[in-house]
Amino acid sequence: MASAASSGPAAELRCAFYCFFDDVIGRTLAAQEPPEYIKSEQFDAISDYLIPKPQLCGRLLTLRAFGHVFLCWPTCIENNKKYARNALIFSLGLVLQPAAGDEGAPHRYGEVLGRAAACLTELERESSFLSARRDELHHLLPQLLRDLRARGRCTLAVDASHAVELALPPRRPPPPPPPQDHLAPVLVAEPPAAAVRGWDLALQRLLPLMDGTQPVARIAAAACVDVALARRATATLQAGGWVRLLPLFSFSQRYAATAALHDAARAPAARQAELAAAARRPPAPAPPFAVVLRLLAAFCPADDGWRTVRAVCEALPALAAQVDVRALVTAALLNGLLRAVDVVPVVPRQMRRDSAGGGALGGGRLARLVDGRTPIAALACELNLRPADVERRLLAEVDGCALVQR
């Protein structure tokens, strides 16, 4: 059934067609709906792709031509006694108007074509439906086109004893963007061991290292996996709901309490106990929830901007000693009680224009990395430095550089 779960326009189904290889005249467009939608000269130009050699049969073929996407499922039925050329080669196809927000449409409609081609193959073997009753396709194609457009599914009554049920699979949501190298993946659900054994080897090697203490780039190096492959594997786990990406924890990282902290203060006792247990420092018991609440509420603006983890621990040392600070921050981020505050280096636009005109910002490579969008954490990961060291170097070496918290 068609689904509107993903954003963006859906590809529009424009035409359904059937073509085959005639023993006398060769490749032939036998039926299409609407009639004459595919012009004869267009079919002649692409017929070699719609009815390919037998080696390419039995799979979805996609062709972009004339501003449309042509999908076909060529099929070869071999029978030395029944057919003059020892085989019947036919192709059932659809024509789509592509849409930028529905890149998965060819795959979804391809599943329908594969199912329909398999049913036509069985009907041909049982009752010579394609070789002896081909004209009946002229009645089935309009219903196929109309119902797939309107409902995303259709039931084709071929005859009194045969019916074909076809349905479009739901639209898949777009994949998440590739994870940034400076973010740390953390497992939020434990995948079953039996399922993990069937996963890709790279995923199996990366999975034990995803504990929220290392960024993607460092995990890739530790697992001896290419960084690009580690990004794709992390994105796959993230899309499956197994992994969340969080800023790498450090005592110099700044956080801000969110409005959800007010709701946590009024949450049921069982929920508060879960949050307190997440911050437990073994072997000590879980701290009182009041301790957790007060520590999280301390992430508020100070004289130099939002407070760092170190500043909160120094302001409330007795309370910080009762919890695992890293575990507390991780649990708060996962539950939306805290958000990471990015520190972004910026250079005034006028100074950049002066630099382009022959002046110099200073700082060499550091200055070239300052674009007003990239946070200190990302720069630190790229330069393999601590965030505090990057801050000091930027302020000392890049003329006019300022650090903005957001």
Buried (B, 14 or more C-beta within 10 A) or exposed (E): EBBEEBEEEBBBBBBBBBBBBBEEEEBBBBBBBEEEBBEEEBBEEBBEBBBBEEEEBBEBBBBEEEEBBBBBBBBBBEEEEBBEEEBBBBBBBBBBBBEEBBBBBBEBBBBBBBBBBBBBBEBBEEBEBBBEBBEBBBEBBBBBBBBBBEEBBBEBEBEEEBEBEBBBBBBBEBEEEEBBBBBBBBBBEEBEEEEEEEBEEBBBBBBEBBEBBBBBBBBBEBBEBEBEBBBBBBBBBBBEEBBBBBBBBBBBBBBBBBEBBEEBEEBEEEBBBBBBBBBBBEEEEBBBBEBBBEBBBBBEEBEEBBBBBBBBBEEBEEBBEBBBBBBBBBBBBBBEBBBBBBBBBBBEEEBBEBBEEEEEBBBEEBBEBBEEEBBBBBBBBBBEBEBBEBBEBBEEBBBBBEBEBE
